[in-house]
Amino acid sequence: MKKLAIDINDIRQAQAVLKGNARKTPLIKSFYFSSLTDGEVYLKMENMQLTGSFKFRGAFNKISSLSDEERAKGVIACSAGNHAQGVALSSRLLNIKSKIVMPTTAPKAKVEATKGYGSEVILAGDFFDEAKAECENIQNETGETFLHPYDDKYVMAGQGTIGLEILEDLWDVETVVVPVGGGGLISGVAVALKSFNPNINIIGVQADNVHGMKASFDANEITTHYVAPTLADGCTVATPGVLTFEVAQELVDEIVTVSEEQIELALKDLLQRGKAVVEGSGALASAAIHSGKIDHYVKGKKVVAILSGGNIDLTKISNIVDNLYGKELVK
């Protein structure tokens, strides 16, 4: 196996950095999803992490690694919302000034939460890649320390601590289903799990509308894919990272996509049957399980679906529920 951006030692070091700072999130068996699939399905509740998302792990680990000179310059990041909040809270805890560039389409709840943690927020562009370009322009002018949301070894290692936690609670897990945007989460988790047992299936999930990592995975080279906005706004990354793509190529078994309706249905089921509030991105893994697209990785196996985040506007939840129940009434 070729040398990758991170290894298990990087993830263990990140776990030491995060100890006492990040939460160890619950791993809960879902009787509902287990009964649907004839598998033993567990939910990794990263929607209960600080800031409501796994992103806090990578952000805190990265900022903790900065030199005094880098910290003094302040930090700048681009994000659809969850990395923003992770950076904002981490910066506040570590007494560092932060600035976040977010797309204009970012959910209001994420924008307000980021401001609430003490970061300066700049809205630019309609989706992530446009916000990223503006962030680079600002950083070139100000000299602030840029914090990449996924294509960074410290960020990837921080996210990989989720894999170590899964093993602590379910050492004989057979399949882990992971939401994918730029690839920081799936790359870190894949390294953690495959280092322990290369036979664990690592399955990525993206939206039909935006799936740069799957398009790249299938083409065996980095490419771009964006058709339309998606309910999984936290995973609206048209082009994956260089480092994360290399890990995905090496360690991920398959990447599938799900429709907007399947994401909506998973959101509703997680809320109604699992009592879990998640955002669109956080529902991707459950949507893939519900869709039947990965039955051969689920049936008769011990499976973990990562609920990556819970930062969703309440009005959006109301609209989704009204939409789904409206369709039921029509039937």
Buried (B, 14 or more C-beta within 10 A) or exposed (E): EEEBBBBBEBBBBBBEBBEEBBBBBEBBEBEBBBEBBEBBBBBBBBBBBBBBBBBBBBBBBBBBBBEEEBBEBBBBBBBBBBBBBBBBBBBBBBEBBBBBBBBEBBBEBBBEBBBEBEBBBBBBBEBBBBBBEBBBEBBEEEEBBBBBBBBBBBBBBBBBBBBBBBBEBBEEBBBBBBBBBBBBBBBBBBBBBBBBEEEBBBBBBBBBBBBBBBBBBEEEEBBEBBEEBBBBBBBBBBBBBEBBBBBBBBBBBBBBBBBBBBBBBBBBBBBEBBEBBBBBBBBBBBBBBBBEBBEEBBEEBBBBBBBBBBBBBEEBBEEBBEEBEEEEEEE
